[in-house]
Amino acid sequence: RDDWEAYTPYEIRNAGAFVRLGRSDRAHEVLTFFLDDQRPAGWNQWPEVVRRDLRQAAFLGDLPHGWVGSDYIRSVLDLFAYERGSDESLVIGAGIPEEWLTGHGVRVRGLRTEWGPLDLTMRSDGDVTRILLAGSLGVPPGGFAVHIPKGSHRASVNGVAVVTIPGTPLRVREVPARIELTR
């Protein structure tokens, strides 16, 4: 990171790509990198060109730059849910780190999807993680592919026990769905 003069922050969109590739750890590294380079500091935005030397008189482009901001928004939304065309499913929680699930957890209301607005709640308490899929959305043709915390051994959807396969998302085909995962 010490051998650069300037870059364009369009590549923030790679955070969403990493989520879709199953590398949420890398997505969060990318987001942290770009969030640390917002200019000017405290303005919560990116110029079209980020320069290493803050005092250098040089081209910055548009400030704020709308395309960079929209790529950031799309990438952050992918952390919570994204539409996967290959199997017509809605992938849930693929970019949510486990530490976000403690305390109050994660709650999203009215997240727009192809199948309608999604309400999502995810929260862990000890060895139990509870996920609620709700909202006025229909079930996607491929269902919901819900990413579950590592080490989850037992699962239920709306009170009915279901089989989980380690390392694969839990397939849910109803909404609302109250999912309970136990380690």
KEKE-3310 file (N, C-alpha, C; in steps of 0.2 Angstrom, whole numbers, plus 5000, padded with zeros to 4 digits):
npx = (5004:5011:5016:5010:5002:4990:4973:4957:4942:4932:4933:4927:4916:4920:4919:4906:4906:4915:4908:4898:4906:4908:4918:4917:4925:4935:4928:4925:4937:4940:4930:4934:4946:4942:4933:4942:4949:4941:4937:4936:4942:4930:4919:4912:4913:4918:4931:4932:4945:4957:4970:4986:4995:4988:4989:4993:4992:4981:4971:4955:4943:4925:4917:4907:4908:4896:4895:4904:4899:4886:4890:4896:4884:4877:4886:4886:4873:4873:4879:4869:4858:4856:4851:4852:4854:4857:4851:4839:4837:4836:4849:4853:4861:4875:4886:4887:4896:4899:4901:4893:4881:4879:4873:4862:4861:4857:4846:4835:4824:4812:4820:4823:4819:4819:4808:4800:4798:4810:4810:4822:4829:4843:4850:4861:4862:4871:4873:4863:4856:4845:4835:4824:4814:4804:4791:4783:4785:4786:4790:4805:4808:4819:4819:4825:4842:4849:4863:4872:4878:4895:4898:4885:4873:4860:4844:4829:4814:4801:4798:4799:4810:4825:4837:4854:4868:4885:4894:4885:4872:4856:4842:4827:4809:4798:4789:4782:4797:4804:4819:4829:4844:4856:4871)
npy = (4994:5006:5010:5018:5032:5037:5032:5026:5024:5016:5002:4998:4991:4978:4972:4967:4958:4949:4944:4937:4927:4919:4924:4932:4937:4943:4953:4962:4966:4974:4983:4990:4995:5005:5013:5019:5027:5038:5055:5072:5069:5064:5068:5057:5052:5048:5055:5055:5052:5046:5052:5049:5059:5071:5084:5088:5097:5092:5083:5078:5074:5071:5076:5074:5057:5050:5037:5029:5030:5023:5011:5007:5006:4996:4985:4984:4981:4968:4961:4958:4952:4945:4943:4928:4923:4910:4900:4905:4910:4918:4924:4924:4933:4931:4939:4943:4945:4934:4941:4952:4947:4946:4954:4966:4961:4959:4969:4972:4981:4981:4979:4980:4967:4956:4949:4956:4967:4963:4959:4957:4948:4944:4936:4931:4922:4916:4899:4898:4904:4915:4918:4928:4928:4939:4950:4957:4949:4937:4919:4915:4906:4897:4897:4902:4905:4902:4908:4900:4901:4895:4878:4876:4864:4859:4863:4872:4876:4887:4879:4866:4853:4853:4846:4850:4854:4854:4869:4873:4883:4884:4879:4887:4887:4895:4909:4920:4915:4907:4904:4893:4890:4879:4877)
npz = (5000:5000:4988:4979:4970:4966:4964:4957:4965:4960:4961:4972:4970:4970:4982:4983:4973:4979:4990:4983:4978:4989:4998:5010:5020:5013:5006:5017:5020:5008:5009:5021:5017:5007:5014:5023:5015:5012:5005:5007:5024:5035:5027:5022:5009:4992:4981:4963:4960:4971:4980:4986:4992:5001:5000:4988:4973:4962:4950:4955:4950:4950:4965:4978:4971:4961:4955:4962:4975:4972:4969:4981:4989:4983:4985:4999:5001:4996:5006:5014:5007:4991:4974:4965:4949:4943:4949:4952:4966:4982:4990:5007:5019:5016:5018:5031:5045:5059:5071:5070:5073:5087:5102:5098:5086:5068:5058:5045:5036:5023:5012:4995:4983:4969:4971:4979:4994:5007:5024:5036:5050:5060:5074:5087:5101:5113:5110:5101:5085:5078:5065:5055:5041:5033:5027:5013:5002:4989:4988:4980:4965:4966:4980:4996:5000:5014:5023:5035:5052:5055:5062:5066:5071:5072:5065:5063:5054:5055:5067:5063:5062:5052:5040:5039:5029:5032:5028:5017:5011:5020:5013:5011:5009:5011:5017:5029:5038:5052:5058:5067:5073:5080:5089)
capx = (5000:5015:5019:5005:5001:4983:4968:4950:4939:4927:4934:4924:4911:4923:4916:4900:4909:4918:4902:4895:4911:4909:4923:4914:4931:4939:4923:4925:4944:4939:4926:4938:4951:4939:4931:4948:4951:4936:4940:4940:4940:4924:4914:4909:4912:4925:4931:4933:4952:4960:4977:4990:4997:4982:4990:4996:4987:4980:4964:4951:4937:4919:4917:4907:4907:4890:4895:4907:4894:4881:4894:4896:4878:4876:4890:4884:4866:4874:4881:4862:4854:4857:4848:4857:4851:4859:4846:4833:4836:4838:4854:4852:4866:4881:4891:4886:4901:4896:4901:4887:4875:4878:4870:4855:4860:4856:4839:4834:4817:4810:4825:4820:4822:4815:4801:4796:4802:4812:4812:4827:4832:4847:4853:4864:4862:4875:4874:4857:4855:4838:4834:4817:4813:4797:4790:4778:4789:4785:4796:4809:4808:4824:4819:4830:4848:4851:4869:4871:4885:4899:4897:4878:4872:4853:4841:4822:4811:4794:4797:4800:4817:4827:4843:4858:4874:4890:4897:4881:4866:4850:4836:4820:4804:4792:4790:4788:4801:4807:4824:4833:4850:4859:4878)
capy = (5000:5011:5012:5021:5039:5039:5027:5027:5020:5012:4995:4996:4986:4971:4969:4963:4952:4944:4941:4932:4922:4916:4927:4938:4940:4948:4959:4966:4969:4979:4989:4994:4999:5010:5017:5022:5032:5043:5061:5074:5065:5066:5069:5051:5051:5047:5058:5051:5050:5047:5053:5047:5065:5075:5091:5088:5100:5088:5082:5074:5072:5073:5076:5066:5054:5046:5030:5026:5029:5018:5004:5005:5004:4989:4980:4983:4977:4961:4958:4955:4948:4946:4938:4923:4921:4903:4895:4909:4910:4924:4922:4928:4934:4928:4943:4945:4941:4932:4946:4957:4944:4947:4960:4967:4958:4963:4970:4976:4982:4983:4978:4978:4962:4955:4946:4960:4969:4958:4961:4951:4949:4939:4937:4925:4922:4910:4894:4899:4909:4915:4922:4929:4931:4941:4955:4956:4946:4930:4914:4915:4900:4893:4897:4907:4901:4906:4906:4899:4901:4889:4874:4874:4857:4858:4868:4871:4881:4887:4874:4859:4851:4852:4844:4855:4851:4859:4873:4874:4887:4881:4880:4888:4888:4898:4916:4921:4909:4908:4899:4893:4886:4878:4874)
capz = (5000:5000:4982:4975:4970:4965:4961:4957:4970:4957:4962:4978:4968:4971:4989:4982:4970:4984:4994:4978:4977:4995:5001:5014:5024:5008:5005:5022:5019:5003:5012:5026:5014:5004:5020:5026:5010:5010:5005:5013:5030:5039:5023:5020:5002:4988:4975:4957:4961:4978:4980:4992:4995:5002:4999:4981:4969:4956:4948:4959:4947:4953:4972:4978:4964:4962:4953:4967:4980:4971:4969:4988:4991:4980:4988:5006:5001:4994:5012:5018:5002:4984:4969:4961:4943:4941:4952:4954:4973:4985:4995:5013:5025:5014:5019:5038:5050:5065:5077:5069:5076:5094:5105:5095:5079:5062:5056:5039:5034:5016:5007:4989:4979:4963:4973:4984:5000:5012:5031:5039:5057:5062:5080:5090:5109:5115:5105:5096:5081:5076:5058:5053:5035:5033:5022:5008:4996:4987:4988:4974:4962:4969:4987:5000:5002:5020:5025:5043:5056:5056:5068:5067:5070:5072:5062:5062:5050:5058:5072:5060:5061:5045:5039:5037:5027:5033:5022:5012:5014:5022:5008:5014:5003:5014:5020:5034:5040:5058:5057:5073:5072:5087:5089)
cpx = (5004:5018:5014:5004:4994:4979:4961:4946:4933:4927:4931:4918:4914:4921:4910:4901:4912:4913:4899:4900:4912:4915:4921:4920:4934:4934:4924:4932:4943:4935:4930:4943:4948:4936:4936:4950:4946:4939:4935:4937:4934:4918:4910:4907:4919:4925:4932:4940:4954:4967:4980:4992:4990:4983:4992:4990:4986:4973:4961:4945:4931:4920:4911:4906:4902:4891:4899:4902:4888:4884:4895:4890:4876:4880:4888:4877:4868:4876:4874:4859:4856:4853:4853:4853:4852:4854:4839:4832:4838:4843:4854:4859:4873:4887:4891:4891:4897:4896:4896:4881:4874:4875:4863:4855:4859:4848:4838:4827:4816:4815:4822:4823:4817:4808:4798:4801:4803:4813:4816:4829:4837:4851:4855:4864:4865:4875:4868:4857:4848:4838:4827:4817:4806:4797:4784:4781:4786:4791:4799:4808:4813:4824:4824:4836:4851:4858:4869:4878:4888:4898:4890:4876:4864:4850:4833:4820:4804:4793:4798:4807:4819:4834:4848:4865:4879:4893:4892:4875:4860:4845:4830:4815:4798:4794:4783:4791:4805:4812:4828:4838:4854:4866:4878)
cpy = (5006:5014:5015:5029:5041:5033:5029:5022:5016:5005:4993:4991:4978:4968:4965:4957:4946:4940:4935:4926:4918:4918:4933:4941:4945:4954:4964:4970:4975:4985:4993:4998:5005:5015:5022:5028:5037:5050:5066:5070:5068:5068:5063:5050:5050:5052:5053:5048:5051:5047:5052:5054:5070:5082:5093:5092:5096:5086:5077:5071:5075:5072:5078:5063:5049:5039:5026:5025:5024:5011:5002:5003:4997:4984:4979:4980:4970:4957:4954:4951:4950:4941:4934:4920:4913:4898:4899:4909:4917:4922:4927:4928:4931:4933:4946:4941:4940:4937:4951:4954:4944:4953:4960:4964:4962:4963:4975:4976:4984:4983:4976:4972:4961:4952:4950:4962:4964:4962:4955:4953:4943:4941:4931:4927:4916:4905:4894:4905:4909:4920:4922:4932:4933:4947:4953:4953:4939:4926:4914:4907:4895:4893:4903:4902:4905:4903:4905:4899:4894:4885:4873:4867:4855:4864:4867:4877:4881:4881:4867:4858:4850:4849:4849:4851:4856:4862:4874:4878:4882:4883:4881:4890:4891:4905:4918:4914:4911:4902:4899:4888:4885:4875:4868)
cpz = (5000:4994:4977:4975:4970:4963:4961:4961:4967:4959:4969:4977:4969:4978:4987:4978:4974:4988:4989:4977:4983:4999:5005:5018:5019:5007:5011:5022:5014:5006:5017:5022:5011:5009:5023:5021:5008:5010:5004:5019:5033:5034:5021:5013:4999:4982:4969:4957:4968:4977:4986:4996:4995:5000:4992:4977:4963:4955:4952:4956:4951:4961:4975:4971:4965:4960:4959:4973:4979:4971:4977:4991:4989:4983:4995:5006:5000:5001:5015:5013:4995:4980:4965:4955:4941:4944:4954:4962:4976:4991:5001:5017:5023:5016:5027:5042:5056:5071:5076:5072:5083:5096:5101:5088:5073:5060:5050:5037:5027:5011:5000:4985:4973:4965:4978:4990:5005:5019:5034:5046:5058:5069:5083:5098:5111:5109:5100:5092:5078:5070:5057:5046:5034:5027:5017:5001:4995:4988:4981:4971:4965:4977:4990:5001:5008:5022:5033:5046:5056:5062:5070:5066:5069:5069:5062:5058:5052:5062:5069:5059:5054:5045:5036:5034:5028:5027:5017:5015:5015:5016:5011:5008:5006:5017:5023:5036:5047:5058:5064:5072:5079:5085:5093)
residu = (ARG:ASP:ASP:TRP:GLU:ALA:TYR:THR:PRO:TYR:GLU:ILE:ARG:ASN:ALA:GLY:ALA:PHE:VAL:ARG:LEU:GLY:ARG:SER:ASP:ARG:ALA:HIS:GLU:VAL:LEU:THR:PHE:PHE:LEU:ASP:ASP:GLN:ARG:PRO:ALA:GLY:TRP:ASN:GLN:TRP:PRO:GLU:VAL:VAL:ARG:ARG:ASP:LEU:ARG:GLN:ALA:ALA:PHE:LEU:GLY:ASP:LEU:PRO:HIS:GLY:TRP:VAL:GLY:SER:ASP:TYR:ILE:ARG:SER:VAL:LEU:ASP:LEU:PHE:ALA:TYR:GLU:ARG:GLY:SER:ASP:GLU:SER:LEU:VAL:ILE:GLY:ALA:GLY:ILE:PRO:GLU:GLU:TRP:LEU:THR:GLY:HIS:GLY:VAL:ARG:VAL:ARG:GLY:LEU:ARG:THR:GLU:TRP:GLY:PRO:LEU:ASP:LEU:THR:MET:ARG:SER:ASP:GLY:ASP:VAL:THR:ARG:ILE:LEU:LEU:ALA:GLY:SER:LEU:GLY:VAL:PRO:PRO:GLY:GLY:PHE:ALA:VAL:HIS:ILE:PRO:LYS:GLY:SER:HIS:ARG:ALA:SER:VAL:ASN:GLY:VAL:ALA:VAL:VAL:THR:ILE:PRO:GLY:THR:PRO:LEU:ARG:VAL:ARG:GLU:VAL:PRO:ALA:ARG:ILE:GLU:LEU:THR:ARG)
# end
